[in-house]
């Protein structure tokens, strides 16, 4: 399993599900594996304040595509393709 990518969880959405509810469930699954998960790769549906806070609280590395909201984020992203934004408020 070293240095390979696997899909570890898939879930059907139902009415009333929020991104943060689904993410909480997924993070619980990841923490219960008998092997280490190095990073979570999520789609842009998880780009919101609650989800980013959950990811930080669980101390997983993560990649989430950024949705270009507002002029501040557009300026940050215009400086190159790969960026790590350490402090950000939504």
N, C-alpha and C positions, 0 to 999 in steps of 0.2 A: 504493500500500500504506500510505500515511500514515494513522495514527490509525484503523486498522481491525483487527478481531480475526480471526485465522485459526487453524484447527486445523492444526498443522504435523506432528504425528506421532501415530499410533495403533498400538498393538501388542497382539497376542493374548497372553494369559498362558498359561504352561505350568506343569506341576507343578514345584515347587522354586523358582519365581521369587519373589524378595522385592521389596518396594517399592523398596528401595535399589538392587537390581540393575537394575530397570527404569528408575529415575530416572537412574542413571549412564549408561545407554544413551541416554536422551532428552537429557540434557545434552550428550553428545557430538554428537548430531545438531544441537542448537541452536547450538553453537559453530562448526559447519562451514558454516552458511548464509552466503551472500554479502550478507546484510542484517542489520541489528541487531534483535535480539529484546529488547524492553523488559521483559517480565515473563512469568513462567510461572504459569498458573492450574491448580492441581492439586486433585484431590478428596481427601477425608479419609483415604483409604488411604495417603497419603504423609505423614501427620502422625505422625512418630516421630523419635527423636533422630538416627538415621543420615541420614534424608532431609533434615532441617533443616540438619544439618552440611554435607551435600553441596551444598545450595543456597547456603549462605553461602560455601563454598569456591569455587564457580564464579562468585560475585558477580552472580547474576541477581536481579532483584526477583522476588518470588513472593507468591502468595496461596494459602494452604492453610486450609481450614476447621478450626477447633480442636475437638477432642473434649474434652468437659468431664470431665476426670479430676481427682479430688481437690478438696479445699476451696480451695486457693490459687488454682487457675485459675478455679473457679466464682466466687470473690470478684472476681478481675480482670475477668471477663466480665460480671459483674452491674452494672458501673459505666457501661455504655453499649453501643450497638450496634457502633460502629466503634472499634477499639482497636489500637494498635501496642505490642506488648510487646517491648521491646528486649532485655532479658536474661531468659532462661528456661532452667531445667534440667528435663529430663523425668525 
